[in-house]
């Protein structure tokens, strides 16, 4: 699992080039945002269960049919799988946040997930919405804690949601 620094250095190494001003600036940006990324990851780790609960409550308020017969979260087993997957996405979003690199999500999550969801008939539309709801909850939690929220906190969630939405099995 690479981070933003390893990826940057790897690109320069492949080209046989020394780090230029642009690379040095990117490294500076990575380190200047490190404290924010780590504070956000720490909060996510400490409150993962409540983040998933709140985001799922928001999803089911907006999409109550998911819990009704025929809905993809109908039955205890399916609801549990939904909550488990939300927790899985949250955990990997926190990894990408710390690494400062969303490519981990392609490698570890999105690569085979779309095929798995397709084979099981799981709609990715509500899954993508749940991921963005978790981003909202995380941002609200960070603001309440006085931690600055910038685009880097939302970026892993957006990357996951966009990746799943591109392969939407069914909109419902």
Secondary structure, 3 states (H helix, E strand, C coil): CCCHHHHHHHHHHHHCCCCCHHHHHHHHHHHHCHHHHHHHHHHHHHHHHHHHHHHHHHHHHHCHHHHCCCCCCCCHHHHHHHHHHHHHHHHHHHHHHHHCCCHHHHHHHHHHHHHHHHHHCCCHHHHHHHHHHHHHHHHHHHHHCCCCCCHHHHHHHHHHHHHHHCCCCCCC
